[in-house]
């Protein structure tokens, strides 16, 4: 058990430290980068072999999509089950709850895109 806890701690430390190290490396290799959010893609495409960089970018994109999917699922489930069915309409049919869940997912997706695309960001 002690080995497992220690190994878990070491892996979590690596998981937390690798993004910071990549940021430091990107800043050192590309000091004039205009947009700091492009540090990782710039590092992956400019400083790695093309196949490795493309595979790493695909992994980053996959993780982003997976995270967005999970957030929309949590949002739609919470709003439809925990708010709508529990408090607003306890006698709602499954069809009504599904309609609310779908609406919440669409609204959450549109709001996320609108917020991310806003000029102030």
C-alpha positions as CSV (number, residue, x, y, z in Angstrom):
1,X,0.0,0.0,0.0
2,X,2.8,2.4,0.8
3,X,4.4,1.8,-2.6
4,X,1.1,2.5,-4.3
5,X,0.6,5.8,-2.5
6,X,4.2,6.9,-3.2
7,X,3.9,5.9,-6.9
8,X,0.6,7.7,-7.2
9,X,2.2,10.8,-5.6
10,X,5.1,10.7,-8.0
11,X,2.9,10.3,-11.1
12,X,0.6,13.2,-9.9
13,X,3.7,15.3,-9.4
14,X,4.8,14.7,-12.9
15,X,1.3,15.3,-14.2
16,X,1.4,18.7,-12.4
17,X,4.9,19.6,-13.3
18,X,5.0,18.8,-17.0
19,X,2.7,21.6,-18.2
20,X,4.8,24.2,-16.2
21,X,8.0,22.8,-17.7
22,X,6.6,22.9,-21.2
23,X,5.6,26.5,-20.6
24,X,9.1,27.4,-19.5
25,X,10.6,25.6,-22.5
26,X,8.2,27.4,-24.9
27,X,9.1,30.8,-23.3
28,X,12.8,30.1,-23.7
29,X,12.6,28.8,-27.3
30,X,10.0,31.4,-28.5
31,X,10.3,34.5,-26.4
32,X,8.5,36.8,-28.8
33,X,5.3,34.7,-28.9
34,X,2.5,37.2,-29.3
35,X,-0.3,35.0,-27.8
36,X,0.7,33.0,-24.7
37,X,-2.1,30.5,-25.4
38,X,-0.3,29.3,-28.5
39,X,2.8,28.3,-26.5
40,X,2.0,24.6,-26.5
41,X,0.9,24.3,-30.1
42,X,3.9,26.4,-31.2
43,X,6.3,24.2,-29.2
44,X,4.7,21.0,-30.5
45,X,4.8,22.0,-34.2
46,X,8.1,23.9,-34.3
47,X,10.3,21.9,-32.0
48,X,9.3,18.3,-32.4
49,X,9.4,16.0,-35.4
50,X,6.3,16.6,-37.5
51,X,4.7,13.2,-36.8
52,X,5.3,13.5,-33.0
53,X,4.0,17.1,-32.9
54,X,0.9,16.2,-34.9
55,X,0.2,13.2,-32.7
56,X,0.6,15.4,-29.6
57,X,-1.7,18.1,-31.0
58,X,-4.3,15.5,-31.8
59,X,-4.0,14.3,-28.1
60,X,-4.5,17.8,-26.8
61,X,-7.5,18.4,-29.1
62,X,-9.0,15.1,-28.1
63,X,-8.6,16.0,-24.4
64,X,-10.3,19.4,-25.0
65,X,-13.2,17.8,-26.8
66,X,-13.6,15.1,-24.1
67,X,-13.5,17.8,-21.4
68,X,-16.1,19.9,-23.2
69,X,-18.3,16.8,-23.6
70,X,-18.1,16.0,-19.9
71,X,-18.9,19.6,-18.9
72,X,-21.9,19.8,-21.2
73,X,-23.1,16.4,-19.8
74,X,-22.8,17.6,-16.2
75,X,-24.5,20.8,-17.0
76,X,-27.5,19.3,-18.9
77,X,-27.9,16.5,-16.2
78,X,-27.8,18.9,-13.3
79,X,-30.2,21.4,-14.9
80,X,-32.7,18.8,-16.1
81,X,-32.7,16.4,-13.1
82,X,-31.6,18.4,-10.1
83,X,-33.2,21.8,-10.9
84,X,-36.1,21.2,-13.4
85,X,-37.4,17.8,-12.3
86,X,-36.8,18.2,-8.6
87,X,-37.9,21.8,-8.1
88,X,-39.6,23.3,-11.1
89,X,-41.7,20.4,-12.4
90,X,-41.6,17.3,-10.2
91,X,-44.2,15.6,-12.3
92,X,-42.3,16.0,-15.6
93,X,-42.3,13.1,-18.0
94,X,-39.1,11.6,-19.3
95,X,-39.7,13.4,-22.6
96,X,-39.9,16.8,-20.9
97,X,-36.7,16.1,-18.9
98,X,-34.9,15.0,-22.0
99,X,-36.0,18.2,-23.9
100,X,-34.7,20.3,-21.0
101,X,-31.4,18.4,-20.9
102,X,-30.9,18.8,-24.7
103,X,-31.8,22.5,-24.5
104,X,-29.4,23.0,-21.6
105,X,-26.6,21.2,-23.5
106,X,-27.2,23.4,-26.6
107,X,-27.4,26.6,-24.5
108,X,-24.2,25.7,-22.6
109,X,-22.4,24.9,-25.9
110,X,-23.5,28.2,-27.5
111,X,-22.6,30.1,-24.3
112,X,-19.2,28.6,-24.2
113,X,-18.4,29.4,-27.8
114,X,-19.8,32.9,-27.4
115,X,-17.7,33.5,-24.3
116,X,-14.6,32.1,-25.8
117,X,-15.1,34.1,-29.0
118,X,-15.8,37.4,-27.3
119,X,-13.3,40.2,-28.1
120,X,-12.6,40.9,-24.4
121,X,-11.0,37.5,-23.9
